[in-house]
Amino acid sequence: MQVSVLFPYRMKLDGSNGGGANATLALLQEVAQHGHRVTVYIPDDMPRETVCNLIEFRWFVLSTEKIIVKDELFVFVLFDDKRALLAQFSLSKSTKRAILYHNAVFDLTNKDLLRFYKKWPDVFFVVSQYPANLAMKLGITPVCILHNGVAPVFRSVVPKLRVALTPDFIFVGALVKEKGFLYLIPAFQRLMSHYPNARLKIIGSSSMWDREKPDFEVLEHENIEFLGELTQDKIAPLYQKSTFVVLPSEMEACPLSILDGMWFGCVPIVSNRGGLPEIVENGKTGFVLPELSTNALYEAFIKALSLSVVQYRAMQENIINSVAKSDWSQAAATLELIKQKTRGLSCLWLL
């Protein structure tokens, strides 16, 4: 099977991308490892540092150079609405039928994209029940669910149960309001007044401070480490040393940082938004906030640190068993199944 991908963004093979790009890369590498040919088209204004011996990369002029899709399976990756709308016009009109896959929550403010969603795909794939329900509500049908997987580089590590319940927290994601970052820092600062040895590692970056004025002061504190963007091989040992992984997002579909953290046995503390409650079962595989607020996050921190030794071990076992099925090979097998069922239908993969 030949898979062609239109990717209008920079893709870094070291895993220091955002979740959507890492998900795309993990899936494409899995497909390539199954013996399929993968070609990725990248706009000419993107850096040409992307190299992978399993994947062929080609550069094209965005919005002017047409890509003729003659392959069995076609993938269209989307993160930013403006570039995505330009990129879709780079496709030849010969690509009329498609299967659409969405790894995020819809931007309902963009009517052009919404019309695109309704008009093009024959089947709409999403990564959790929440966007599936939203898609059907918007009249986008039929809808199928295909969950994200744990990063392949992490799955090579055998999960181990921890013995001690330590106040070590990790946050992996963009430092933006949408990821709940404005709740995280005040809640953790409050926690440190009760747990002076509590530690928080923050992996990610953003131009947030240029755009927003948070109502708190980010203190220089030895217990809070801003580590910036890190490659996956450097994130792995940080997950292993952390007890809790935190993501109080305003909206998520199926975040990789939570799946990855759970693979290492980290107890997730998440908001009740989007698809997060589908990944985390409150009280069994982690903690789901009853509401999104600084106080609710702080109380979840306290409750998590109050687990007994027996409760903590049982929760770790539940977490590891729950995330064991999150494997990208399932997604690759699904693509092959799509090909067989549709007899070569052109497909669109949208993140």
C-alpha positions in Angstrom: 0.0 0.0 0.0 1.2 3.5 -0.9 0.4 6.2 1.7 0.7 9.9 0.7 0.6 12.6 3.3 0.1 16.4 3.0 1.7 17.9 6.1 1.7 21.7 6.1 3.8 22.0 9.2 7.3 21.3 10.5 7.8 17.8 11.7 10.7 17.0 14.0 11.7 13.4 14.3 13.1 13.7 17.8 9.6 13.9 19.3 9.8 17.5 20.4 6.6 18.4 18.4 3.2 19.0 19.7 0.9 16.0 20.4 -0.7 16.1 17.0 2.6 16.0 15.1 3.9 13.3 17.3 0.8 11.2 16.8 1.1 11.6 13.0 4.8 10.6 13.1 4.1 7.6 15.3 1.3 6.4 13.0 3.3 6.9 9.8 6.4 5.1 11.2 4.2 2.2 12.2 2.6 2.1 8.8 6.1 2.1 7.2 7.3 -0.6 9.5 4.4 -2.8 8.2 6.0 -2.6 4.8 3.9 0.1 3.2 5.4 3.0 1.3 4.9 6.4 2.9 5.5 9.8 1.2 5.1 13.0 3.1 4.6 16.3 1.2 5.8 19.4 3.2 5.4 23.1 2.1 8.6 24.6 0.7 8.8 27.2 3.4 9.3 24.6 6.1 12.9 23.6 7.2 14.3 20.7 5.4 15.7 19.0 8.4 13.2 16.2 8.5 14.9 12.9 7.6 13.8 9.3 8.2 14.9 6.3 6.3 11.4 4.8 6.5 9.6 7.8 5.0 10.2 9.7 1.8 9.8 13.5 2.1 9.0 15.9 -0.7 8.6 19.7 -0.6 6.0 21.7 -2.6 4.8 25.3 -3.0 1.8 25.7 -0.7 -1.5 26.9 -2.4 0.0 27.1 -5.9 1.5 23.7 -6.7 -1.1 21.0 -7.0 -0.5 17.6 -5.5 -2.0 14.9 -7.7 -3.2 12.0 -5.6 -3.0 8.7 -7.4 -2.2 6.5 -4.4 -4.3 4.1 -2.6 -4.4 6.0 0.7 -4.2 9.8 1.2 -3.6 11.6 4.5 -4.2 15.3 5.1 -2.7 16.7 8.4 -4.3 19.8 10.0 -3.3 21.9 13.0 -3.8 25.5 12.1 -7.0 26.6 10.3 -5.4 29.2 8.0 -2.6 27.0 6.7 -5.0 24.0 6.4 -7.4 26.0 4.2 -4.5 26.9 2.0 -3.2 23.3 2.0 -6.5 21.8 1.0 -6.5 24.0 -2.2 -3.1 22.5 -3.0 -4.8 19.2 -3.6 -5.9 18.2 -7.0 -9.6 18.1 -7.5 -9.3 14.6 -8.5 -9.3 13.7 -4.8 -13.0 13.7 -4.5 -13.8 11.0 -2.0 -12.1 10.8 1.3 -12.1 9.4 4.9 -11.4 12.1 7.4 -9.6 11.6 10.7 -9.6 14.3 13.4 -7.2 14.2 16.4 -8.5 17.4 18.0 -11.8 19.1 18.9 -13.6 21.0 16.2 -13.2 24.7 15.7 -16.9 25.6 15.3 -16.0 29.3 14.6 -14.5 28.3 11.2 -17.5 27.8 8.9 -15.2 27.1 5.9 -13.7 24.1 7.7 -17.1 22.9 8.9 -18.4 22.9 5.4 -15.3 21.1 4.4 -15.9 18.4 7.1 -19.5 17.9 5.9 -18.8 17.8 2.2 -15.7 15.8 1.6 -15.4 12.7 3.8 -17.4 9.5 3.3 -16.4 8.4 6.8 -15.2 10.6 9.7 -12.7 9.2 12.2 -12.1 10.7 15.6 -10.1 9.7 18.6 -12.7 9.7 21.4 -16.5 9.7 22.0 -16.7 13.4 22.7 -15.7 14.6 19.2 -17.8 11.8 17.8 -20.9 13.1 19.6 -20.1 16.6 18.4 -19.5 15.5 14.8 -22.9 13.7 14.7 -24.6 16.7 16.3 -23.2 18.9 13.5 -24.5 16.5 10.9 -21.2 14.9 10.1 -21.8 11.2 9.5 -20.9 8.3 9.6 -18.4 8.6 12.5 -15.9 6.0 13.7 -13.6 6.1 16.8 -10.0 5.3 16.6 -8.0 6.0 19.8 -4.5 7.4 19.9 -1.6 5.2 21.1 1.4 5.4 23.5 4.5 6.7 21.8 6.4 3.8 20.3 9.7 4.9 22.0 7.9 4.6 25.4 6.4 1.2 24.7 9.8 -0.3 24.6 10.1 0.4 28.4 8.4 -2.1 30.7 6.1 -0.4 33.2 7.1 -0.8 36.8 5.0 -0.3 39.9 6.3 2.4 42.3 6.5 1.8 46.0 6.6 5.3 47.5 3.9 7.9 46.9 6.0 11.0 46.5 4.7 14.6 45.6 6.3 14.6 42.2 4.2 16.1 39.4 4.8 16.5 35.7 3.0 18.6 33.1 3.7 18.1 29.3 2.0 20.4 26.8 1.9 23.9 25.4 2.1 26.6 28.0 -1.2 28.1 27.0 -4.6 28.9 28.6 -6.3 26.1 26.7 -4.1 23.5 28.4 -5.1 24.8 31.9 -1.8 26.3 32.6 -3.3 29.3 34.3 -4.9 26.9 36.9 -1.8 24.7 37.3 0.7 27.2 38.8 -1.6 28.8 41.4 -2.9 25.4 42.5 0.7 24.0 42.8 1.9 27.1 44.7 -0.9 26.6 47.2 0.0 22.9 47.5 3.6 23.8 48.4 2.4 25.6 51.5 1.2 22.2 52.8 3.8 20.0 51.0 7.1 22.0 51.0 8.8 19.0 49.2 6.3 19.0 46.3 8.0 19.2 42.9 6.6 20.1 39.5 8.4 19.6 36.2 6.9 21.6 33.2 7.8 20.4 29.7 6.6 22.6 26.8 6.9 26.1 25.5 4.8 28.9 24.2 4.6 32.6 23.4 1.9 32.8 26.0 3.5 35.5 28.0 3.6 37.8 25.0 -0.2 37.3 24.5 -1.8 37.0 27.9 -1.5 38.6 31.3 -1.8 35.8 33.9 -3.2 36.9 37.3 -0.4 35.3 39.2 3.4 35.7 39.4 5.5 32.9 38.1 8.0 32.6 40.9 11.6 31.5 40.7 11.3 28.4 42.9 13.5 25.4 43.1 10.5 23.1 43.3 9.1 24.3 39.9 11.2 23.6 36.9 10.5 25.0 33.4 12.3 22.6 31.1 11.1 23.9 27.7 10.7 21.6 24.7 12.3 18.2 25.2 12.7 15.1 22.9 10.9 12.0 23.8 14.0 10.2 25.0 14.6 12.9 27.5 10.9 13.0 28.6 10.8 9.3 29.4 13.0 9.3 32.5 11.0 12.3 33.8 7.8 10.3 33.6 9.6 7.5 35.4 10.6 9.8 38.2 7.1 11.4 38.5 4.2 10.1 40.5 1.5 12.3 38.9 0.9 13.6 35.4 -1.4 16.7 35.3 -3.5 18.1 32.4 -6.3 20.5 33.5 -7.2 21.4 29.9 -10.2 23.4 28.8 -10.7 20.9 26.0 -9.0 17.8 24.8 -9.8 14.9 22.5 -7.3 12.1 23.4 -4.1 13.7 24.7 -0.8 11.8 24.2 0.8 13.2 27.3 -1.7 11.5 29.6 -1.5 8.2 27.7 2.3 8.3 27.8 2.4 9.3 31.5 0.0 6.4 32.4 2.2 4.0 30.5 4.9 4.7 33.1 2.5 4.3 36.0 1.9 8.0 36.6 -1.4 8.8 38.2 -3.3 11.2 36.0 -5.0 14.3 37.3 -7.2 15.8 34.6 -10.1 18.1 33.9 -13.6 16.8 33.1 -13.5 18.3 29.6 -13.8 16.7 26.2 -12.5 13.1 26.0 -10.4 13.2 29.2 -13.0 11.3 31.3 -13.0 8.6 28.7 -9.3 8.0 29.4 -9.3 8.5 33.1 -11.9 6.8 35.4 -12.2 8.9 38.5 -11.0 7.1 41.6 -9.9 4.0 39.7 -7.3 5.1 37.1 -6.7 8.6 38.3 -8.6 11.8 39.3 -11.0 13.8 37.2 -11.8 17.3 38.5 -15.5 17.9 39.2 -15.0 21.4 37.8 -12.2 23.3 36.1 -10.8 25.7 38.7 -7.7 26.4 40.7 -9.4 25.2 43.9 -10.7 22.0 42.3 -7.2 21.2 41.1 -5.6 21.9 44.4 -8.1 19.6 46.2 -7.4 16.9 43.6 -3.6 17.3 44.5 -4.5 16.8 48.2 -6.7 13.8 47.6 -4.1 12.2 45.3 -1.4 12.6 48.0 -3.8 11.1 50.6 -3.9 7.6 48.9 -2.9 4.7 51.1 -0.1 2.4 50.1 -2.8 -0.2 49.1 -4.9 2.3 47.2 -1.9 3.7 45.3 -0.7 0.2 44.2 -4.2 -0.8 43.1 -4.5 2.5 41.1 -1.2 1.9 39.4 -2.2 -1.6 38.4 -5.5 -0.3 37.0 -3.6 2.4 35.1 -1.1 0.1 33.5 -3.8 -2.4 32.5 -6.0 0.4 31.1 -3.3 1.9 28.9 -1.8 -1.4 27.7 -4.2 -1.5 24.7 -3.1 2.0 23.5 -1.0 0.8 20.6 -0.3 2.6 17.3 -0.2 -0.8 15.5 -4.0 -0.9 15.9 -4.3 2.3 14.0 -2.0 1.0 11.2 -4.0 -2.2 11.0 -7.2 -0.1 10.7 -5.8 1.8 7.8 -5.1 -1.5 6.0 -8.7 -2.7 6.8 -10.0 0.6 5.4 -8.1 -0.1 2.2 -9.6 -3.6 1.9 -13.1 -2.5 2.6 -13.1 0.5 0.3 -11.0 -1.1 -2.5 -8.6 1.7 -2.7 -10.8 4.6 -1.7 -8.7 7.8 -1.4 -8.5 8.7 2.3 -7.9 11.9 4.2 -6.3 11.9 7.6 -6.9 15.1 9.5 -5.3 16.0 12.8 
